[in-house]
Amino acid sequence: MQGEKRADIKPGFSVRVVTKEDQRTGRLTEGVVRDILTKSPTHPHGIKVRLESGIVGRVKEILTQPGKGL
């Protein structure tokens, strides 16, 4: 699942994000959503989130939802 729609992302979801520093390379970082930072309902480059590790990035892929597994 892609990460352009805010309604598709909730705290606790496992996601892959691209950080500002990794935008050129496209390197993805995996983590669990702590906070959703984008206020608009959609964003063409992905919804900006803060992971539990403190990393901030735009969601490129939603991996799992709490209680649902892969």
C-alpha positions as CSV (number, residue, x, y, z in Angstrom):
1,M,0.0,0.0,0.0
2,Q,1.2,3.5,-0.8
3,G,1.5,6.4,1.7
4,E,-0.2,9.3,-0.1
5,K,-3.4,9.3,1.9
6,R,-3.4,10.4,5.6
7,A,-6.5,8.2,6.3
8,D,-4.5,5.1,5.4
9,I,-1.9,5.7,8.1
10,K,-2.3,5.4,11.9
11,P,0.1,5.4,14.8
12,G,1.4,1.9,15.4
13,F,1.6,1.0,11.7
14,S,4.8,-0.5,10.3
15,V,6.0,1.6,7.4
16,R,8.9,2.4,5.1
17,V,9.8,6.1,4.8
18,V,12.3,8.2,2.9
19,T,14.1,10.8,4.9
20,K,15.0,14.3,3.6
21,E,18.7,13.2,3.4
22,D,17.8,10.0,1.5
23,Q,15.5,11.6,-1.1
24,R,18.2,11.6,-3.8
25,T,19.1,7.9,-3.3
26,G,15.6,6.7,-2.5
27,R,16.9,4.7,0.5
28,L,14.0,3.6,2.7
29,T,14.0,3.4,6.5
30,E,11.6,0.9,8.2
31,G,9.9,1.7,11.5
32,V,6.7,2.1,13.4
33,V,4.6,5.3,13.2
34,R,4.5,7.4,16.4
35,D,3.1,10.7,15.0
36,I,1.5,11.9,11.8
37,L,2.9,15.3,10.9
38,T,1.1,16.1,7.6
39,K,-2.2,17.9,8.3
40,S,-3.6,17.7,4.7
41,P,-5.6,14.6,3.7
42,T,-3.2,13.7,0.9
43,H,0.3,14.5,-0.2
44,P,1.8,13.5,-3.6
45,H,5.2,12.7,-2.1
46,G,3.8,10.8,0.9
47,I,2.5,11.6,4.3
48,K,5.2,12.9,6.7
49,V,5.4,10.9,9.9
50,R,7.7,10.6,13.0
51,L,8.7,7.0,13.7
52,E,9.1,5.6,17.2
53,S,12.9,5.9,16.7
54,G,12.5,9.7,16.2
55,I,13.2,9.6,12.5
56,V,11.0,11.9,10.3
57,G,10.2,11.0,6.8
58,R,7.5,10.6,4.1
59,V,5.7,7.3,3.9
60,K,6.5,5.4,0.7
61,E,5.1,2.0,1.8
62,I,2.7,0.7,4.5
63,L,3.9,-2.7,5.6
64,T,1.5,-3.9,8.4
65,Q,-1.3,-2.6,10.5
66,P,-1.5,-3.4,14.3
67,G,-3.0,-6.8,14.8
68,K,-3.2,-7.7,11.1
69,G,0.3,-8.9,10.4
70,L,1.6,-9.0,6.8
